[in-house]
Amino acid sequence: MAKDRIAYVCSNCGQESSKWIGKCPSCGQWNTFKEIRIAGDTGSMAAKSAAQSVRANNNSKNKPMRLRDISAKDEPRIDMHDEELNRVLGGGLVPGSIILLGGEPGIGKSTLSLQTALQMPERKILYVSGEESAHQLKLRAERLSLPLEGGRLQGGDADNFLILTETSLEAIFAHIKEVQPELVVIDSIQTIATEDVESSAGSLSQVRECASALLRFAKSSGVPVILIGHITKEGTLAGPKILEHIVDTVIQFEGDQHYMYRILRSIKNRFGSTSELGIYEMQQNGLRQVSNPSELLLTQDHEGLSGIAISSAIEGVRPFLVETQALVSSAAYGTPQRSATGFDQRRLNMLLAVLEKRVGFKLMQKDVFLNIAGGLRVTDLAMDLSVIAAVLSSNVDTAIESGWCMAGEVGLSGEVRPVNRIEQRIAEAEKLGFTHMIIPKYNLKGINPKKYKIELHPVRKVEEALRELFG
C-alpha cells in the first residue's frame, strides 16, 4: 500500500497545495490553508479503478443531445406549505435538488427545518440529526404546535415524520434505503463523517466527501436533500468552498438574536432568483411568516419625534416601508463619531458630505448615529433620501409631519436619481395610509399620478426635497 498523502486546502476558495502557505495565491486570504489526509492507492488499484471508470463511461445511458431536442418545461415543485420559503426557493422545492441552509448558532435553522417538515404530513420525511437527541427533537416539535387543517398538529403525531440520530454516512444511507423517504434533512453536515476519510467530522475532507455523496444520492434518486450548515466567525459557511459550488441552492438565515425578526435570503439558486427575501417573526411556539413586513418595521406612533423618516424600500421584489432613525449631537471628544446600524457606513459618510457640500449644513463637528428600525439590514439605494431627511430632522430638532414617506437615490452632486419599481413603492405607501410621497422627478415619466390617492411630490435635487418636508 502506498503511504497516505498530506495536502493543504484553502477553506475560502478550495485551492490545493502540497505545502502550507500563509497567504492563498488564489483568493489572497491569510491563514486559510488546512491540512487534509488523502489515502494512498497502489498502482494496481489505481489501474483497476481507471479501467472501471472507462467501462462505466462506455456503458453510460447518457448520450449527447441537440439543444433543440431538450425539453424546456419547468421543473415540478414540491409545496413546502410555507409561502416565505417557497418564494425564496423560486416556487417550491425541486425534486432531486440539494439545498444548503446556513446561519449563525441559535438563529433558528433547526427550528425552521423541523417546522417545515412537520407542515408536510403528506410526505415521508427523514430528519437526520447529529447534534440533538431524539428526546430533544420531540420536545422541540411539541413546542412548535403547528396549526394545520383538521386541528393542531403536535410534533409526535406526524406518522410520516421519521427522526434518526446518526453521524455515520454509511448508516444513514442504509436507513434511507430501508425507509425510502421523499425528503431528507441533514442537521448538520459538519457532524456527518464517512469511513472512507481518516479525519474527524467537520474537517474539510469529511464535509467535502459527505456532501458529494449526498449530491450523488439526490441526483440519482430524485429525493431532495436539505443540508444545514454552520457559520464561521467571519460570517461565511464553514467547510470548503466547493460545498457551496456543488449544491443547487444556498440560502442564509440571518437576523439579530436580540430582535424577533429573521430574514431568509437566497445567495445562490439554480432554479430561481437570488433577489427574493423571506421574513419571519420568532415566537415562543416557532417561526411566524410575515406576509406584510411593513407592519413590523414601522412604529405605531412617532408623531412629534425628530430624526425619523419613512422610506419605501425594496428588497428583492418585495416592497415595504422601513423607518430610518437618526441622532445628531455635538461631538463630545473632539473627533466626531459616525455610526450606522443596518446601513452601509461608507454610504452614510458620503451622504453627510453631500449634505454639507451641496446643501450647506455643517456637520463637521457633530456626532451622527443612524439606525434602521427592527434590526433589518437594507441595501436599497432608494434609502438615501430618507437617511438625509432623518439626519437633517435630528440636526434642526424638527419632526417630519406624519403621512410623509420618500424614495430616491442621492448622487454626489446633490441630485435625486431615479429608482426602480416606483409604482410598487407608491402602491405600498398608499396601502399603508400615507398621504404624501417624495419621488425623483424622472420617475414621474410613464406613470399617471391621478390613479393614486397619495399625493406625489417629484424633486430633482436634495434641496427641493428638504423644502417640501420642512418648508
N, C-alpha and C positions, 0 to 999 in steps of 0.2 A: 504494500500500500504506500502511496506517496504521502508525504507529510502535508498536514494542513497548512494552508497559506494564509498569511495575515495581510489584510488590506485595510485601507483607510478611506472612509466615505464622508463627504461633506453633508451634514444634516440639513443644510439650507437648500442646496441645489442638486445634490446627488453625485457630484464629481468624485471620481475614484482616483486613488493614488497608492503607490506601493510603499510610501513612507509618510510619516506625519508631517504636515505643513501647517505653519502658523496662520497664514492668510491664504484663503482659497483663490486660486488663479482664475476661476470661472466667475464667481459672484462677488469676490472681493471682501467676504466676511471673515472676521478673525475668530480663531479657536472653535471652528465648527467641524473639524475632522474627528471622526470617531472610529475606533478600532473594531473591525469585524473579522471573524474567522471563517474561512472558506475551506470546506472539506476537500481533501485531495483525492483524485481518482487514479487508478492505474491506467497504463496505456491501453490494455486490452478492454477495460471497462469503457474507456472513452471511445475506442473504436466501435465497441458494441452499441453504445448509445447513439453514436453518429449513424451507424447503419440502420438502427431502429427509426431514427428521425427521418432518414431518407425513405424508408419503406412507408412510414406514416404519411409522408408528403405525397408519395405516389398513389397511396390508397385513399387520399382525401376526397371527400364528396364535393368540396367547393371547387367551382370552375370559374374562369374569367367570364364576366358578363358585360354586355354593352350597357352604357349608361341609360339608353332609352328603354332597355328591357327591364330595368329595375323599378319596382313599384315605389311610388312616392306617397302612398297613403299614410296618414297619421298613425303613430303607434297607439294601440289600445291603452287606455289608462285605468288604473285601479283607484277608485274613490277612497280617500283616506278619512272621509267624514269629518274633515277639518278644513274649512274654507281658506284659512290663512296658509296652512301647509300645502294645500292643493295649488294655491296661487303661486307660491314660491317654487314649487316643483314644476310649474308650467302646465297645470291642469290635472295633476294626479301622478301616481307612481307608475312608471313604465315597467312591464314585466321583463325580467332579466337584467334590470339595471342595478347598479351598486351605488349607494348613497353614503357620503361621509358627513356626519353631523359633528361639528366641533363647538367648543365653548369652554369658558373658564370653570374651575371647580365650583360646584354649588349653584350654578346659574340656572339649572333645570333641564339638562339634557336627558337624563334618565326619566324624569317626570314627563317630559314631552313625548318620548318614545313609548313609555308604558301607557300613558293616557291615550295616545293614538291607537296603540294595539288593542286596548280594551274597547275602543269605539268601533271596532271591526269584528263583531261577533260572527259574521257570516263567513269569515275566512279562518283557516287553521294557521296559527302563528306560533313560531318557536322563538321564545325570548331567552337568549343565552347570556348569562351574567357571570362575569369573572370577578366582580367586585363585591357583590352583595349576596347574602344567603337567601334561600327560598323564603324563609320566615320574614326577612326584611322586605322582600318584594311583596309578600302577601299583605303586610301591614300598610305598605305604601299604596297598593291597589285599593284597599278598603278605605283609605283616607280620601282617595280621589272621588269615589261615589258618583260616577258619571251618569247624568240623566240621558236615557235612551228611550226609544219608542217602547211602550208597554211597561213603563215604570223605571226605577233607578237600578242601574247595574252595579252591584258590588263586585269588588275585584276578584273574589273567589268563585263567582257564579258563571264565569265565561268558560263554557265547555271546550271551545276550540282554541283557548289560550293556554299554551304549554310553557312551563318555565324549566330551564336547565341551568344548573350551576356547574360550570365546567370550564377549564382553561386549556385543555389539550385539544388541538385542532383535529387530530385523528379521531378522538372520541366524539367530538362534535359532529363530524361527517358521518360517523356510524349512527348516531341518533337521528340525524337528518334523513338518512336512508331508511330508517325504521319508521319515522313519524310521517314523512312526506308532507312537509309544511308548504303553505302558499306564500309565506313571508318569513324571513329570518332576520332577527335583530341581534347584533353582537355588541355587548356592553362590557368592556370596551376592547378595541382592537389591540391596545397596549398590554392587555392582560393575557392574550392568547399566545400560545407557544406551540411549535411543531417539533417533533423529534428529529427531523432532518437537519436542523440547525443547532449547533452546540453553543448556545448562548442563552442568557436569561431572557425572560419575557419582557417586552418593551424595548429591546435593543433594535438597532436599525435593521439588522439582518432578519430578526424574527418578525418585525412589523411588515417588512417588505415581502417575505415569503408567505406569511399568513394571508396578507391582503391579496397577493397574486393567486393563491389557491382559492380563496373565496370568490375572486373575479371569474376564474375558470368555471367554478360551480354555477355562478349566476348566469353566465352566458350559455353554458351547455344545457342547463335545466330549465331556464326561463323563470326561475324563482328569484324575485328581487331580494337584495340584501341591504340592510341599513347598518352601517358601522358607526359607532360612537367613538370619537377621538378626543384625546387630551390636548390641552393648550400649554405651550411653554410660557415662561415668564416674559418673553418678548412679545407674546400675543399671537404667535404662529402655531400651526398644528404640529404636534410632536411627531417625530419619526422622519423618515427620509422624504425628500420632495417628490419622489416617484409615487408615493402614496396618493398625493393629490392628482398626479397625472393619470393614473390607471383608473380611478373611479369616474363614474359618469357625471355625478353632481356633488359639489361641495357646498354645504350650507352651514352658516355660522349662527349660533345662538348667543346673543350678546345683550348687555344691559348692566346697569349698576345694581349691585346686590342691596344697596340701601334704598332703592326705588322699587316699586311694584311692577314696573313695565319691563317687558322683554321683547327684543326685536329679532326676528328670524330673517337673515339676509343671505341671498344666493351669491356665492363667489364664482362658481363655475357650474354650468348647466348645459349638457349636450342636447337636452330635449326641451329647452325653453329659454326664456330671457333671464339675464342676470340682474335686471333692474327692478325685480319685484321685491316686495317687502311685506313681511307678516308681523303683526303686533299682538302681543299677549299681555294679560294682566295676571300677575302671580297672586293667587288667593290661597286660603288655608286648605281648600279641597281641590287644588290643582290649578291649571292654567285656563284662563277665560279668554276666548277670542275677542279681539277688539275690532268690530266692524267699522266703527266711526272713531278714529284716533283723535279727532279734534276735540271730542268731549273730555278727553283726559289731559290734553295739552294746553287747555285754556282754564285759568282760574275763574271762579264764578263771579267774583266782584273785585275789580281793581279800579273802580271809578275814584278819581281824585288822587291816585298814586302816580308819581312821576317816575320816569325811567322804564316805562313798559310800552311796548309796541307790538302789534299783532301782524304777523306775516302769513301770506298764503303760499305755502311751500309745497313742493312735490318731491317725493322720494320714490324712485321707480316710475310707476304710472299712477300712484295714489296721491291725490291732493289732500292736504289737511292744513288747518290753521294752527300755528305754533306761536307761543308767547315768548318774546325776547325781552330779557330784563337787563338793565344796565345801571351801574352806580358810578358816579364821577365825584371824586372828592379831592381836596388839596393834598399834595404829596407831603407826607409827614417826615420822611427820611431823606430828603434831597432828591434821590433818584426816583422818578415816578414808576409805579408798577403797572404792568399790562397783563391782565389775566382773563382767560376765556374758558368757559366750561361748555362743551357741546358745540363749539365753533372753532374754526381754524384761527389760531392766534396770529399767524403771519398775515392773514387777510384782515384781521381786526386792526393790526398796526397800519396796513395800507389804507383802510377806510378812515382811520384817525388822521393820517397825513392828508388825505383828500379833504376832510372836514376842516382842517387847519389852513391848508393852502388855498383851496378853491372857495370856501365859504367864509373864512375869516375868523373862526372860533379858535381861540388859543387854548390848547390842551396840553402844552408842553410841560407844565408844572402840576398836572393833575393825575391822580391815580384813576385808572379805568378798569372796572370789573364787568364782565359780560357773562350771562348765564342763559342757556336755553332751558325753559321750564320743562319739568317732567323727566329729566335725565336723558333726554334724546340727543343724539349727535346728528346734526343736519349738515349736509354738504351742498345744498341747493344754493346757487349764486343769487337767486331772487331774494335771499335773506338780507342782502347788502343794505337795501333801503330801510328795513326795519331796524337794523343794527345802528345805522346813523341816526335815525329818528329817536331811538331809545337813549343813545348816548347824549344827544342834544337835550332831550326832555329832562334827563337827570342833571345835566350841567346847568340849565336855567331853572330847574326845580318847577317845571310846569307840566302838568299832566296832559296827555293826548286825550281828546274827547272820546267817549265810548261810542262804538259803532263804526270806528275807522279801522281799516286794515290796508295793507300795501304789498306790492310785489315789484321788484325791479333790481337789476344788476347795476352797480355803480362803477364807472370807468375812472381812470386816473385823471382825466381832465374834468371830472365832476359831472359828466353826462350820465343820464339814466338810460341804460341799454335795454333792448327788448329781451323778454324771457319766453320760454317755450310753454305750450299748453295753457295759454292765457284764459281761454274760455272755461277750462276745467277749474282754474283757480277762482275765477269770478263766480261760477256756479256754486262752488263750495262755500265761499264767503256769503253768498246770498242765502244759501240753505241754512246757515247758522245765524241769520238775522242781522248781519252787518248792513249798514245803510250807505257807507261811503268807502270807496276803494281807490287808492292811488296806483296807477299803472303807467308804464312807459308809453310815450306818445306814439311811437312807431307801432306798438301792439294794437292801437285803435283801428288800424287798417284791416279791412276784411271782416270786422265784426259789427253788429248792429247794436248800439248801446240801448236802444229803445226796448229791446226784448228782455232787458234785465230790470228788475225793480231797484237794484242797488245803483247808486249814483257813481259814475266813473269820473275820475279826475286825471286826465292824461298830463304828464310832465316830461320835459326834455332834460332839465338839469336838477341837481340836488337842491339848489336854492328855491326853485319853484315848488318842489315837494314840501320843503320846510315851511314855505309861505302858506301853503294850503293847510298845514297842520297847526301852525302857531300864529298865523295872521301877519 
